[in-house]
Amino acid sequence: MAHPKRKISKQRRNKRRTHYKATAATITTCPNCGASVQYHRVCPECGHYRGKLAIEKEVAV
């Protein structure tokens, strides 16, 4: 494995990483309740995922 002869400075290391840009997560609406949900996640409001109940949510009384 390669072994560095010199320490890479913080400035040089950070210059190498400048082209990366974080993107916002894609958000859709839940087909069951209409709440905003991130893709590939269980709905936090109703607990459904891909049309099926994934987790039981307690009903507020």
N, CA, C and O of each residue as an XYZ file, in Angstrom:
244
protein
N       0.831     -1.178      0.000
C       0.000      0.000      0.000
C       0.872      1.236      0.000
O       1.947      1.240      0.600
N       0.421      2.287     -0.668
C       1.199      3.523     -0.761
C       1.315      4.179      0.604
O       0.384      4.167      1.409
N       2.476      4.746      0.835
C       2.728      5.408      2.113
C       3.189      6.834      1.809
O       4.186      7.008      1.110
N       2.494      7.862      2.313
C       2.855      9.245      1.974
C       4.190      9.658      2.589
O       4.481      9.339      3.742
N       5.002     10.377      1.798
C       6.278     10.873      2.302
C       6.100     12.185      3.043
O       6.885     12.503      3.937
N       5.076     12.953      2.683
C       4.850     14.253      3.296
C       3.400     14.362      3.762
O       2.508     13.722      3.207
N       3.183     15.173      4.779
C       1.826     15.426      5.273
C       1.080     16.290      4.260
O       1.621     17.269      3.746
N      -0.150     15.922      3.983
C      -0.997     16.739      3.120
C      -1.601     17.838      3.983
O      -2.248     17.558      4.992
N      -1.391     19.079      3.587
C      -1.900     20.195      4.386
C      -3.427     20.248      4.321
O      -4.043     19.710      3.401
N      -4.016     20.904      5.312
C      -5.481     21.033      5.349
C      -5.981     21.790      4.130
O      -7.027     21.456      3.573
N      -5.241     22.804      3.716
C      -5.649     23.598      2.558
C      -5.650     22.747      1.287
O      -6.590     22.807      0.494
N      -4.600     21.959      1.100
C      -4.506     21.118     -0.089
C      -5.587     20.033     -0.088
O      -6.186     19.740     -1.123
N      -5.825     19.443      1.082
C      -6.865     18.421      1.219
C      -8.235     19.008      0.908
O      -9.033     18.386      0.207
N      -8.515     20.218      1.433
C      -9.817     20.849      1.223
C     -10.023     21.291     -0.220
O     -11.154     21.290     -0.706
N      -8.959     21.666     -0.909
C      -9.070     22.036     -2.330
C      -9.532     20.843     -3.159
O     -10.290     21.002     -4.115
N      -9.081     19.668     -2.797
C      -9.451     18.456     -3.519
C     -10.936     18.139     -3.356
O     -11.528     17.492     -4.220
N     -11.535     18.585     -2.267
C     -12.935     18.258     -1.969
C     -13.932     19.342     -2.375
O     -15.115     19.224     -2.057
N     -13.495     20.385     -3.063
C     -14.381     21.520     -3.344
C     -15.448     21.232     -4.388
O     -16.472     21.916     -4.399
N     -15.262     20.266     -5.255
C     -16.227     20.037     -6.331
C     -17.486     19.332     -5.851
O     -18.464     19.273     -6.596
N     -17.501     18.796     -4.639
C     -18.665     18.080     -4.118
C     -19.733     19.073     -3.685
O     -19.447     20.015     -2.946
N     -20.953     18.866     -4.139
C     -22.072     19.703     -3.733
C     -23.185     18.805     -3.219
O     -23.646     17.912     -3.930
N     -23.613     19.038     -1.993
C     -24.702     18.258     -1.424
C     -26.019     18.677     -2.074
O     -26.234     19.859     -2.339
N     -26.892     17.716     -2.326
C     -28.189     18.013     -2.917
C     -29.281     17.759     -1.889
O     -29.134     16.923     -0.997
N     -30.354     18.478     -2.026
C     -31.485     18.305     -1.107
C     -32.173     16.977     -1.389
O     -32.226     16.527     -2.533
N     -32.695     16.356     -0.349
C     -33.388     15.081     -0.489
C     -34.679     15.260     -1.285
O     -35.345     16.290     -1.178
N     -35.024     14.257     -2.079
C     -36.242     14.303     -2.876
C     -37.439     13.994     -1.980
O     -37.450     12.998     -1.256
N     -38.431     14.852     -2.041
C     -39.605     14.711     -1.184
C     -40.835     14.493     -2.058
O     -40.992     15.131     -3.099
N     -41.698     13.589     -1.625
C     -42.945     13.296     -2.316
C     -44.084     13.319     -1.304
O     -43.854     13.530     -0.113
N     -45.291     13.106     -1.765
C     -46.430     13.065     -0.850
C     -46.838     11.617     -0.620
O     -46.771     10.790     -1.529
N     -47.258     11.322      0.591
C     -47.708      9.984      0.953
C     -49.048      9.715      0.267
O     -49.963     10.531      0.381
N     -49.188      8.579     -0.451
C     -50.459      8.293     -1.104
C     -51.574      7.958     -0.118
O     -52.751      8.033     -0.471
N     -51.221      7.591      1.109
C     -52.215      7.211      2.107
C     -52.790      8.432      2.833
O     -54.008      8.575      2.942
N     -51.900      9.325      3.335
C     -52.388     10.441      4.147
C     -52.095     11.813      3.545
O     -52.669     12.807      3.991
N     -51.215     11.894      2.542
C     -50.920     13.168      1.893
C     -49.815     13.976      2.554
O     -49.575     15.115      2.155
N     -49.142     13.428      3.542
C     -48.044     14.135      4.213
C     -46.784     14.099      3.346
O     -46.649     13.233      2.481
N     -45.869     15.032      3.576
C     -44.596     15.050      2.864
C     -43.683     13.967      3.412
O     -43.492     13.856      4.623
N     -43.112     13.160      2.502
C     -42.273     12.033      2.889
C     -41.043     12.007      1.997
O     -41.131     12.260      0.795
N     -39.885     11.698      2.598
C     -38.666     11.519      1.826
C     -38.736     10.171      1.126
O     -39.283      9.218      1.679
N     -38.182     10.075     -0.099
C     -38.195      8.827     -0.856
C     -37.566      7.691     -0.060
O     -36.609      7.912      0.682
N     -38.085      6.499     -0.204
C     -37.585      5.268      0.403
C     -37.604      5.311      1.931
O     -36.759      4.699      2.584
N     -38.561      6.030      2.491
C     -38.704      6.113      3.948
C     -40.162      5.839      4.313
O     -41.067      6.078      3.513
N     -40.376      5.342      5.514
C     -41.727      5.131      6.029
C     -42.325      6.500      6.346
O     -41.623      7.388      6.831
N     -43.615      6.671      6.075
C     -44.300      7.934      6.361
C     -44.328      8.154      7.872
O     -44.792      7.281      8.605
N     -43.841      9.301      8.358
C     -43.834      9.545      9.801
C     -45.230      9.793     10.374
O     -45.435      9.650     11.579
N     -46.188     10.163      9.524
C     -47.541     10.467      9.996
C     -48.395      9.215     10.156
O     -49.015      9.011     11.200
N     -48.427      8.372      9.115
C     -49.335      7.218      9.162
C     -48.630      5.872      9.261
O     -49.273      4.874      9.588
N     -47.316      5.810      8.985
C     -46.571      4.562      9.111
C     -46.657      3.649      7.894
O     -46.296      2.476      7.991
N     -47.119      4.147      6.760
C     -47.221      3.335      5.553
C     -45.968      3.480      4.700
O     -45.321      4.528      4.705
N     -45.626      2.415      3.962
C     -44.528      2.427      3.005
C     -44.937      1.594      1.811
O     -45.255      0.414      1.958
N     -44.933      2.179      0.650
C     -45.314      1.534     -0.611
C     -46.689      0.896     -0.539
O     -46.894     -0.208     -1.044
N     -47.635      1.590      0.089
C     -49.011      1.133      0.133
C     -49.328      0.123      1.215
O     -50.470     -0.325      1.323
N     -48.341     -0.247      2.021
C     -48.570     -1.224      3.086
C     -48.223     -0.607      4.431
O     -47.369      0.275      4.520
N     -48.892     -1.078      5.473
C     -48.611     -0.610      6.818
C     -47.282     -1.181      7.285
O     -47.132     -2.399      7.388
N     -46.314     -0.312      7.569
C     -44.986     -0.757      7.966
C     -44.822     -0.740      9.481
O     -44.274     -1.677     10.060
N     -45.301      0.332     10.128
C     -45.220      0.433     11.580
C     -46.539      0.932     12.124
O     -47.201      1.756     11.493
N     -46.925      0.447     13.277
C     -48.154      0.874     13.936
C     -47.938      2.233     14.583
O     -46.968      2.430     15.315
N     -48.833      3.160     14.317
C     -48.781      4.479     14.945
C     -49.914      4.560     15.973
O     -51.019      4.077     15.729
N     -49.626      5.177     17.125
C     -50.644      5.334     18.150
C     -51.630      6.426     17.743
O     -51.232      7.456     17.197
N     -52.899      6.202     18.005
C     -53.943      7.173     17.683
C     -54.105      8.116     18.865
O     -54.286      7.668     19.998
N     -54.040      9.418     18.610
C     -54.209     10.409     19.681
C     -55.681     10.481     20.059
O     -56.538     10.655     19.192
N     -55.980     10.348     21.357
C     -57.386     10.381     21.828
C     -57.616     11.627     22.619
O     -58.724     11.854     23.105
